[in-house]
Amino acid sequence: MSETKVKKAALGVWMCTALVVGNMIGSGVFLLPASLAPYGGMSLIGWAITSAGAICLALVFARLSAMIPKEGGPYAYIHAGFGDFAGFWIAWGYWIALWAGNAALAVAATSYMQVFFPQLGHDNLLAAAFSIGLIWTVTWINSRGARSSGLVAVVTTVLKLVPLAAVTFIGFFYMHPENLVFNPHGKPLLSSVSATMALTLWAFLGLESASVPAGDVVNPSKTIPRATVIGTLLATVLYILSTVSLMGVMSPAMLANSQAPFADAARLMWGDWAYWVVGLGAVVSCFGALNGWSLMQAHVPHAAARDKLFPRRFGQTNRQGVPLFGLLLSSGLVTVLLAMKYAGGEGGVKIFEFIILLATATTLLPYAFCAMALLAIMLMQKGKYSRRDFTAPLIFSSIGFLYAVWALFGAGAEIVMWGVLLLMLGLPVYVWQIKERYETEN
């Protein structure tokens, strides 16, 4: 490997948009309609509130990426707004959240493959081999350069959006009005809306994806903001329309008990062949998200290493300009998590599920920091912005911040406590990089 060097940008606006959409629309969208079915039409209120918070965060990232078109996404912005330690702290937690989340995506993809190979549901060794094989397949793709990863993002996004969009939009012609019930079980409105907000929240993780590999993006100050906003809006529209469509096609009871709601809806409309096609779309969806998140798990520590906030090994790249050490180390850690998951013991499964929940909650911390970093950076650039220039950023930063804080609160006190402990484990790494910096400078 060689030290970081100048490389040709490879990701345009459509590849970046595909990265955002692909990372947001992973495995969750295929199951969300079933999770929301018990709440009926009330779930649309939850979707509306969560979508508003997510779009505000997308606007935060769009403005930040135009101001600071640097690799690392949330890390880069927090570093600029709050300094070295805050930048390291967020980079450390965010990196762990990225590779731990990849383990969940690999497991989800393996679960969907049971539609075609039922033995994956009964043979833990075979399932582990398949999951780990997926991890190292996307690792190989990403090791070949950003353009290779970008092309996979575009192809997989198209392949999964086509069946999803077909079921969603054509489903409106198969709707039964009697299936559309606002409150099918008579649940309290406030608690139901809170529950649906919690369920829909996870569908928006990944909206910052285009900002992370900024060093590989063509004209990042313009491309990243456009891709972030376009990708978030596309995902939002599909999420809401698909919920309404499936609630109309299937009865509340049938939808709530479905293990593959999109595939079951397709079977109702067109027959068994559609069930298999949509099932394949779910597998492609997981693979595409896994590809995108693998790209990010290498670039976040790489950006921190370039700023001398991570050990310098993370800053090294191969001939294609890929931070290979971070990519391989991350995939190795994912492999360990998967081995724990498929070990068969109850303890291993519980540890795995806990880590994934923790990783999801940890992803929200950079969102809250970034919402305030935007205002901090604007305030530090004295004389560049008038009072009027602060009006719009103040509104969407405040909404985005409150949204992220609410989500962290919803994760529960135990998860937040363990999240803080996880971040504290990064302190020895921070001291180590100070040692490296001191040795280099002297």
C-alpha positions in Angstrom: 0.0 0.0 0.0 1.0 3.6 -0.6 0.3 6.8 1.2 -2.8 8.8 0.3 -2.4 10.4 -3.1 -4.4 12.5 -5.6 -6.9 10.4 -7.5 -9.5 10.9 -10.2 -13.0 11.5 -8.9 -15.3 8.7 -9.9 -18.8 9.4 -8.4 -21.2 11.6 -10.2 -24.6 12.9 -9.0 -26.5 9.7 -10.0 -24.0 7.4 -8.4 -24.2 9.4 -5.2 -28.0 9.5 -5.3 -28.0 5.7 -5.8 -25.6 5.4 -2.8 -28.1 7.4 -0.6 -31.2 5.6 -1.8 -29.4 2.2 -1.7 -28.1 2.7 1.8 -31.5 4.0 3.1 -33.6 1.4 1.4 -32.0 -1.8 2.7 -33.8 -4.6 4.3 -36.2 -2.6 6.5 -38.6 -1.3 3.8 -39.5 -4.9 2.9 -40.9 -5.5 6.4 -42.1 -2.1 7.5 -45.6 -2.3 6.1 -46.2 -5.5 8.2 -44.8 -3.8 11.3 -47.1 -0.7 10.7 -50.2 -2.7 9.9 -51.6 -2.9 13.5 -51.7 0.9 13.5 -53.5 1.4 10.2 -53.9 4.9 8.9 -52.3 6.3 12.1 -49.0 5.2 10.8 -49.1 7.9 8.2 -48.9 10.5 10.9 -45.7 8.8 12.2 -44.4 8.7 8.7 -45.1 12.5 8.2 -43.3 13.5 11.4 -40.3 11.2 10.9 -40.0 12.3 7.2 -40.0 16.0 8.2 -37.2 15.3 10.7 -35.2 13.3 8.1 -35.6 15.9 5.4 -34.4 18.6 7.8 -31.3 16.5 8.5 -30.8 16.0 4.7 -30.9 19.8 4.4 -28.3 20.0 7.2 -26.0 17.6 5.4 -26.6 19.3 2.0 -25.6 22.7 3.4 -22.6 21.3 5.3 -21.3 19.3 2.2 -21.5 22.5 0.2 -19.5 24.4 2.8 -17.0 21.6 3.6 -16.7 19.2 0.6 -14.3 16.9 2.5 -14.2 13.1 2.8 -15.6 11.7 6.0 -19.1 13.1 6.0 -20.4 13.6 9.6 -16.9 13.3 11.0 -15.5 16.1 8.8 -18.3 18.5 9.7 -18.1 17.8 13.4 -14.3 18.1 13.3 -14.6 21.5 11.6 -17.3 22.7 14.0 -16.2 21.4 17.4 -12.5 20.5 17.1 -10.2 17.5 17.3 -11.6 15.6 20.2 -15.2 15.8 19.1 -14.2 14.8 15.6 -12.3 11.8 16.8 -15.1 10.8 19.2 -17.7 10.9 16.5 -15.5 9.1 14.0 -14.8 6.3 16.4 -18.4 5.7 17.3 -19.7 6.1 13.8 -17.1 3.7 12.4 -18.1 1.0 14.9 -21.8 1.6 14.0 -21.0 1.2 10.3 -19.3 -2.2 10.4 -21.6 -3.6 13.1 -24.6 -2.6 11.0 -23.1 -4.5 8.0 -23.4 -7.7 10.0 -27.1 -7.1 10.3 -27.5 -6.5 6.6 -25.6 -9.8 5.8 -27.9 -11.7 8.1 -31.0 -10.1 6.5 -29.8 -11.0 3.0 -29.2 -14.6 4.1 -32.7 -14.7 5.6 -34.3 -13.6 2.4 -32.3 -16.2 0.4 -34.2 -18.9 2.3 -37.0 -18.2 -0.2 -34.8 -19.9 -2.8 -32.6 -22.1 -0.6 -34.7 -23.3 2.5 -31.7 -25.1 3.9 -30.1 -21.8 4.9 -32.8 -21.6 7.6 -31.8 -24.9 9.2 -28.0 -25.1 8.7 -26.1 -22.5 10.7 -22.8 -23.4 9.2 -24.1 -22.9 5.7 -25.8 -19.7 6.6 -22.6 -18.4 8.2 -20.6 -19.3 5.1 -23.1 -17.4 2.9 -23.2 -14.3 5.1 -19.5 -14.1 5.4 -19.1 -14.8 1.7 -21.3 -11.7 1.0 -19.2 -9.6 3.3 -16.0 -10.4 1.5 -17.6 -10.2 -1.9 -18.5 -6.5 -1.3 -15.1 -6.0 0.3 -13.5 -7.2 -3.0 -15.8 -4.9 -5.0 -14.9 -1.9 -2.9 -11.2 -2.7 -3.0 -11.3 -2.1 -6.7 -12.1 1.5 -6.4 -15.0 3.9 -5.9 -16.2 3.6 -9.5 -16.6 -0.1 -9.1 -18.7 0.4 -5.9 -20.6 3.2 -7.5 -21.6 1.1 -10.5 -22.8 -1.7 -8.2 -24.8 0.9 -6.2 -26.6 2.1 -9.4 -27.3 -1.4 -10.7 -28.6 -2.7 -7.4 -30.7 0.4 -6.7 -32.4 0.1 -10.1 -33.0 -3.7 -9.6 -34.6 -3.2 -6.2 -36.6 -0.1 -7.0 -38.3 -1.6 -10.0 -40.2 -4.4 -8.1 -40.8 -2.1 -5.2 -42.2 0.6 -7.4 -44.2 -1.9 -9.4 -45.9 -3.3 -6.4 -46.4 0.1 -4.9 -47.9 2.0 -7.9 -49.8 -0.9 -9.5 -51.1 -1.9 -6.1 -53.3 1.2 -6.1 -55.4 -0.4 -8.8 -55.9 -3.5 -6.6 -56.8 -1.7 -3.5 -59.9 -2.7 -1.4 -61.3 0.4 0.4 -62.5 -1.7 3.3 -58.9 -2.6 4.1 -58.0 1.0 4.8 -58.8 1.6 8.5 -57.5 4.5 10.4 -57.3 2.8 13.8 -58.0 -1.0 13.4 -57.5 -1.9 17.1 -58.8 1.3 18.8 -55.4 2.2 20.2 -54.6 5.6 21.9 -53.6 8.1 19.2 -50.6 9.6 21.0 -48.9 6.3 21.9 -49.6 4.8 18.5 -48.0 7.8 16.7 -45.0 7.5 19.0 -44.7 3.8 18.2 -44.9 4.4 14.5 -42.3 7.1 14.7 -40.0 4.7 16.4 -40.6 2.1 13.7 -40.2 4.4 10.7 -37.1 6.2 12.2 -34.7 3.4 11.2 -35.8 3.6 7.5 -34.0 7.0 7.2 -30.5 6.0 8.5 -28.0 6.5 5.7 -29.2 9.8 4.3 -25.7 11.2 4.9 -24.1 8.5 2.7 -23.1 10.7 -0.3 -21.1 13.0 2.0 -18.7 10.3 3.3 -16.7 9.4 0.1 -16.4 13.1 -0.8 -12.8 12.6 -2.1 -14.2 10.3 -4.8 -17.0 12.7 -5.8 -17.1 14.8 -9.0 -17.6 18.5 -8.0 -18.5 17.5 -4.4 -19.8 21.0 -3.3 -22.6 20.7 -5.8 -23.0 16.9 -6.3 -23.3 15.9 -2.7 -26.1 18.4 -1.7 -28.1 17.4 -4.7 -27.7 13.7 -4.2 -28.5 13.9 -0.5 -31.8 15.9 -1.0 -32.9 13.9 -4.1 -32.1 10.6 -2.5 -33.9 11.4 0.7 -37.0 12.7 -1.1 -37.1 9.6 -3.4 -36.9 7.2 -0.4 -39.5 9.2 1.5 -42.1 9.2 -1.3 -41.6 5.4 -1.9 -41.9 4.7 1.8 -45.2 6.5 2.3 -46.8 5.4 -1.0 -45.8 1.7 -0.4 -47.4 1.8 3.1 -50.7 3.1 1.7 -50.7 0.7 -1.2 -50.0 -2.5 0.7 -52.5 -1.5 3.4 -55.1 -1.3 0.6 -54.2 -4.5 -1.2 -54.0 -6.7 1.9 -56.3 -6.9 4.9 -54.9 -5.6 8.2 -54.7 -9.1 9.7 -53.0 -10.6 6.6 -50.5 -7.7 6.4 -49.6 -7.8 10.1 -48.9 -11.6 9.9 -46.9 -11.4 6.6 -43.2 -12.3 6.7 -42.6 -10.8 3.2 -45.4 -8.2 2.6 -44.2 -7.0 -0.8 -43.8 -10.5 -2.1 -47.2 -11.6 -0.7 -48.9 -8.5 -2.2 -47.2 -9.4 -5.6 -48.5 -12.9 -5.3 -52.1 -11.7 -4.7 -51.9 -9.4 -7.7 -50.0 -11.5 -10.3 -49.4 -15.0 -8.9 -46.4 -17.1 -7.7 -43.9 -15.9 -10.3 -44.2 -12.3 -8.9 -43.5 -13.7 -5.3 -40.2 -15.0 -6.5 -39.3 -11.8 -8.4 -39.9 -9.6 -5.4 -38.1 -12.0 -3.1 -35.1 -11.6 -5.4 -35.5 -7.9 -5.2 -35.2 -8.1 -1.4 -31.9 -10.0 -1.7 -30.6 -7.4 -4.2 -31.7 -4.6 -1.8 -29.7 -6.1 1.1 -26.7 -6.6 -1.2 -26.8 -3.1 -2.5 -27.0 -1.6 1.0 -24.2 -3.8 2.1 -22.0 -2.5 -0.8 -22.8 1.1 0.1 -22.2 0.8 3.8 -18.9 -1.1 3.2 -17.7 1.8 1.1 -18.4 4.1 4.1 -16.8 1.9 6.7 -13.4 2.5 5.0 -13.7 6.2 4.3 -14.7 7.5 7.8 -11.5 6.3 9.6 -9.5 7.2 6.5 -10.6 10.8 6.7 -9.8 10.9 10.5 -6.4 9.4 9.8 -5.6 12.1 7.2 -6.3 14.7 9.9 -4.0 12.8 12.3 -6.9 11.8 14.6 -6.8 8.0 13.8 -3.7 5.7 13.6 -1.9 6.5 10.4 -2.4 2.9 9.0 -6.0 3.9 8.3 -4.8 6.7 6.1 -2.9 4.4 3.7 -4.4 3.5 0.3 -3.9 1.0 -2.5 -3.2 1.7 -6.1 -6.9 2.4 -6.7 -6.9 5.1 -4.0 -9.0 2.8 -1.6 -8.2 2.9 2.1 -7.6 -0.8 2.2 -6.5 -1.3 5.7 -9.7 0.2 7.2 -11.8 -1.8 4.7 -10.1 -5.1 5.5 -10.1 -4.5 9.3 -13.8 -3.5 9.3 -14.8 -6.6 7.3 -12.7 -8.8 9.6 -14.6 -7.4 12.6 -17.9 -8.0 10.8 -16.8 -11.6 10.2 -16.3 -12.0 14.0 -19.8 -10.6 14.7 -21.3 -13.1 12.2 -19.4 -16.0 13.7 -20.9 -15.0 17.1 -24.4 -14.8 15.6 -24.2 -18.2 14.0 -22.4 -20.0 16.8 -25.7 -21.4 17.9 -25.5 -20.4 21.6 -28.2 -18.2 23.0 -25.5 -15.9 24.5 -23.9 -15.2 21.1 -27.3 -14.3 19.5 -28.1 -12.0 22.4 -24.7 -10.3 22.1 -25.1 -9.9 18.4 -28.6 -8.3 18.7 -27.4 -6.0 21.4 -24.5 -4.8 19.4 -26.8 -4.1 16.4 -29.2 -2.1 18.5 -26.3 -0.2 19.9 -24.9 0.5 16.5 -28.2 1.8 15.2 -28.5 4.2 18.2 -24.9 5.3 17.8 -25.5 6.3 14.2 -27.9 9.0 15.5 -25.3 10.8 17.6 -23.5 12.3 14.6 -26.8 13.5 13.3 -27.4 15.6 16.4 -23.8 16.9 16.4 -24.0 17.8 12.7 -27.2 19.8 13.2 -25.4 22.0 15.7 -22.1 22.0 13.8 -23.7 23.8 10.9 -24.6 26.7 13.1 -21.2 26.6 14.8 -19.3 26.7 11.5 -21.5 29.6 10.2 -20.9 31.6 13.5 -17.1 31.0 13.3 -17.0 32.4 9.7 -17.5 36.0 10.9 -18.7 38.5 8.4 -19.5 35.9 5.8 -23.2 35.5 6.7 -25.8 38.1 7.6 -28.5 37.6 10.2 -31.0 36.7 7.4 -28.7 34.0 6.2 -29.1 32.2 9.5 -32.9 32.0 9.3 -33.4 28.8 7.2 -30.3 26.9 8.7 -31.6 27.7 12.2 -35.0 26.2 11.5 -33.9 23.0 9.9 -30.9 22.5 12.2 -33.1 22.9 15.3 -35.8 20.5 13.9 -33.1 18.0 12.9 -31.4 18.2 16.3 -34.6 17.7 18.2 -35.4 14.8 15.9 -32.1 13.1 16.6 -32.2 13.7 20.3 -35.8 12.2 20.5 -34.6 9.2 18.6 -31.7 8.7 21.0 -34.1 9.0 24.0 -36.3 6.4 22.3 -33.4 4.0 22.2 -33.6 3.6 26.0 -31.4 4.5 28.9 -29.5 1.2 28.8 -28.5 1.5 25.2 -27.4 5.2 25.7 -25.3 4.2 28.7 -23.6 1.4 26.8 -23.1 3.8 23.9 -21.2 6.2 26.2 -19.0 3.3 27.5 -18.3 2.3 23.9 -17.2 5.8 23.0 -14.9 5.9 26.1 -13.2 2.8 24.8 -11.9 5.0 22.0 -9.9 7.1 24.5 -6.8 4.8 24.4 -6.9 5.0 20.6 -7.0 8.8 20.8 -3.9 8.8 23.1 -2.2 6.4 20.7 -2.6 8.8 17.7 -1.3 11.7 19.9 1.8 9.5 20.5 2.1 8.9 16.7 1.7 12.6 16.0 4.3 13.5 18.6 6.8 11.0 17.2 6.3 12.3 13.6 6.7 15.9 14.6 9.8 15.3 16.6 
